[in-house]
């Protein structure tokens, strides 16, 4: 449903997360949405956001309670579209897609099978092999995984953001970890370590067809396995082509953030699929690709041309002032723009932290 001003009321699940506020920024910049978010807390930092029209509070836990809340909230606030931000919200939409289809329009989401493949690194590796997509050799963690050689990476089958990943460099480290994990070993995968650099491809898809994309690689920030906080966005056709082949094979729906690795010999390998929005989403926005806005248009059945963007640096203010590796990227944008575009949640968070107040 649209407001009197012609905007669509869009409700974001996972509304207490910083990621939801970044998505709200994108939707607000698109100019067609009035943003609501759903909070599971009495108080939320999202209430301080100038990009969010209203925070709705659903304090009862469980799918059924949330569904009943939506049954009342959708007509009351004239919500026209619901979107998930993180895997929590998206998995809720997937589990309850049939019920929700009778309540409100939902932005494109993966099927339960697609989501399960992306969420489990072992299933991802099996599917990539089936699709003949290049990927590091991957095995369930156990004694047989020694054949991968050292160094190798040990990853939780379910996880994101580089959390829980270990680099094993010797037989002793391997044996010690195997012993410490015991029966939990098969909740991890062992993966061949490939010397090289990370590169990511973000996409919005419908039935396996890519509707919008950006390619990025990090230049600083993050730990060994976590996401970079500074980026170069570059319309590199090679990672996009590999991602397009994979998305077509999976018949993927919705957004995804694909992690790849470029080996020293130049060959690309897909590492994993993240079936959610990504922390560096504003980098894509500032480069000219507004994924949440386009996801809204797609949900409404509106067609749009594939967005075009140019090589763009997305840097912290200090790096911006120093220049450095951004010299060949135009335009050059600062991550501080995200804070300035919606400054109050950060200021409130810092004030509460200094006062030792939790919300």
N, C-alpha and C positions, 0 to 999 in steps of 0.2 A: 504494500500500500504506500502511496505517496502522500507527503505532507502538503499543506496549502502552498508551499513554495515550490512544489514540483519535485522535491527530493525524495528518495526512497529511504525508508527507515530500515537500517541494517543492524542486526543484533550480533555482536561478537561473543562467542563463548570464551572461556578462559580469561575473563576480563580483568583478573587481578595481576596478570603478568605484564611485564614491560613489553613483551612482544605484541600483546593486544594493543598497546598504545602506539606502537610503530605502525601496525596495520590501520589503526584509526587515523593516523596522520596521512597515510596513503589514500584512504577513502575520502577524507576531508579534502585533500588536494585535488582529487578527481572531480569534485564539485557536484556530484550527483547523489551523494549519500548523506543522511543524517545518522550519526553513529550512536548506538546504544551498546553497552557491554553488560554481561552477566557476571556478577560477583558472588562468591560463596562465603563472603565475610561481611560482618556488620559495617566495617569501614574499608575503603579501598583507595589506593593512591590514584586510581583512575578517575576518582571524583574531582581531582585537581586538574585534570586535563582539559585544555581549552579546545581540543579536537573531539571530545566526547560529549554528546548532548545530555545523556543520562545514564547513570549506573543503576541497574536493577539487581536487587539482592535476593538470592535464593539460598537460604541457609540450610534447608533440609538436604540430606545426602541421598544419593542413589538415583538411578535412571528414572524410576517411576515418579519420584518427587519432582525431578527436573522437567519431565514431560508434562505433569500436571501444572507446574508453574508456567510453562510455555503456553499451554492451552488458555490460560487466563491472560497472560502478558501480551500475546500476539494481537488479539483484537483490542485490548485496552490501549496499547501504545501504537497500534497500527503498524506492526512490524511486517515488512514485506519480504525480508530475506534474512536467513541465519547463516553465519559462517563460523567454522572452527579455526582456531589459531594454531594450537599445538596438537600433539598426538592425542592428548586427553580429550579435547573437544571434538576432534575429527573422529576418533574411535567411538565416541558417544553418538555422533551423527550416523556412523555406519551401522552400529548395533540397532539403532532405532529408526532407520531410514523409512521403513514402511509406515510406521505410525506417524512420523513427522510429516510425511508427504500429504497427509490429510489435514495438517495444521498450518504449515508455512512452507514457502519455497526455500530450498537448501542449495547453497552453492555446490558445484561439482565436487564430489569426493570419490576416493578409490572404492572399489568393491571390497568386501571382506577378504577375499582371496588376494587381491593386489596389496592390500594393507598388511596382511600377514607376511607376505613375501618381503616387503620393505622393512618391516619391523624386526625380522629375524635374520641376522647376518648369514646364518647357515643356509636358510631357504633362499636368500638373495644369491649366494654363490652358486647354488644348484640351478637356479633359474637363469642366471647369466650364462652358465655353461650350456644350458639347453638352447639358449638363443644365439650362441656363438658370439657372445660379447666378450672382448678381452678383459680378464680380471685376474688378480693374483691367485695362485693356487691356494685353496682354502680347505681345511679339514676340521672335523670336530676335535677338540683338544683331548688328547690321550697319548699313550705311549707311541702309537703309530705315527703321530705328527712329527716325530724326530726327522722324518725323511725330508721335511721342508728345509732343513739346514738352518744355520744361524748366521745373522740374527733373524728372528721371526717376531711377528706381532701376535699377542694373545688378546682377544677382544670378547667382551660379553656379547652373547648372541642378541640380547635386547639391550640397547643403549644408544645414546646420542651425544653429540658435542665432544667426542673424544674421551668421555668419561670411562674410567676403568681399563683403558688400553695399556698394556705393558709391552715393552720391548725386551725380548729374551735373547741374550747374547752368548750363552754357553750351555753345555750339557748340565752343569751343576744347577744353574738357574732354572732350567727346564724341569729337572727332577725335583727340586725343592718346591716349585710352584705346583707341580702335579700332585705331590704328596700333601701339600697344604690344602688343596681344593678337594681332594678325596672324591666323594660321590658327586660333587658339584662341577666336576671337570667338564662334563658335556653341556653345561650351560655356557660354555665358552667355545670360540673357534680359534684355531691357529692359522695364521695367514703368512704366506711368503712376504718378506719385506723387500720392497722395491726401492732402490736408491733413486731419488729424483725429487720432484716438486709437486705440490698439490694444485689442482685446478678444479673449479666447481661450475656446474651448469644448473641454472634455475629455470623451471619451465611451468607453464600452465597448459594443460592438455584437455582434450575432449575425445574420448574413444581412441586414444593412442596418437592423435594428431596434435602436434605442438602449435598452440595459438600464440604464445609469446615466450621469449627466452632471454636470458642474459648469461654470459660466461665471465667468470671472475677468477683471479688468482691473488693470493695474499702476499703482502710485502713486509708485514711486521705484525706483532701482537699475537696473542694466544700462546699456549704452550706447545709442546712437541706434537700433540694430537688434537688440540682444540682449534676452534675457528680463529682466523685472523681478524684483527680489528681494523686493518687498513688494506685497501684493495686497489687493484687495477681491473676495471671492467673493460672487456675487449671482445668484439664480435668475431671470435676465432671460430672458423667453420668446422674444424676437426673435432673438438669435443662436442660441439652441437650435433654433428652427424652421428657420432656414436650414441649420444643420448637419444636422438630421434629414433634410431634403430631399436634401442631398448624400449622406449616408451611405446613404439608401435607394436613390438612383440608382446608387451604386457597389456596392451589396449588400455593404457593408463588414463584415469580421470582425475581432474583436479590439479593442484599444485604439487611440486616435488623439488627437492634440492639434491642434486646428484654429486657425490664426491668422486673425483677421478684423481689419478696419479700419472704424471708424465715421467717415464723412466729416462735415464741419462741418454739412452739411444733414441729418444724422441717418441717412442711408442706410448700410447695412452692405455690405461687400465681403469675400469670402473671399480671403485671400492665399495660404495654402498648407496642406498636410496633413502633419503629422509622425506617421509610423506607428510610434510608440514611446511609452514612458513619458516623462514630462516632469520637469524639475528641481524644480518647485514642487509635486510630488505630495503632500508632507505637508500643504500647505495644504488640499487636498481632503479628506485624512484627518481633519484637525482640525475641518473644517467638518461632517463627518459622512458623507462618501462615501469608502469604502475600496475603491478600484479593484482593487488586486491580490487582495484577499480575494474580491471579487465575481467577478473573472476566474477564480479557483480554483473557486468554487461553480458558475459557468457551465460550466467544463470537466467538472465532475463530474455535470452534468445536473441540478443542483438549481435550482429556481426561487426567486426572491426578489422582493419588491416593489421598484418603482423608488424609490431612496433620495430622501428629502426633506431639504433643508438650508435654513438661513436665511442672510441677509446676514451675512458674517463678514469681519473684518479679520485679515490675516495679516502681522504686522509684525516688524521688528527691535526689540530691547529698547529702544534709544534712542527710537525712534518711539513705542513703547508707553508709555514714561514721559512723553513730551511730549504724548500725546493726538493732537492735530492732526486730520488728515483721517479718522481712524478713529471720530470721535465718533458718527456715525450708523450704525455697524456694531456689531451685537451677536450673538455674543460677540466679544471682541477677543483674539487669540492671538498669541504671539510666536514668531518663527523660532528663538529659542534653545531652544524646546521640542524641536526636532529634535536638537540637540546633546545636551541633557540626557537625552533618551530613549535615546541610544546614544553616550556621550561618549568612549569609549576610542580609536576610530580617529582622531578629530581630535587628541587629545592625543599619540598615537603619531606621527602625521604631523608635528606641530609640533616634537616632540622630534628626530625624524630630520632635519628640515629644518635645525634649529639645529646639529646635528652634521654636516651636509652628507653625509648618508647617503641613498642612493637604494635603493628596493626595487622 
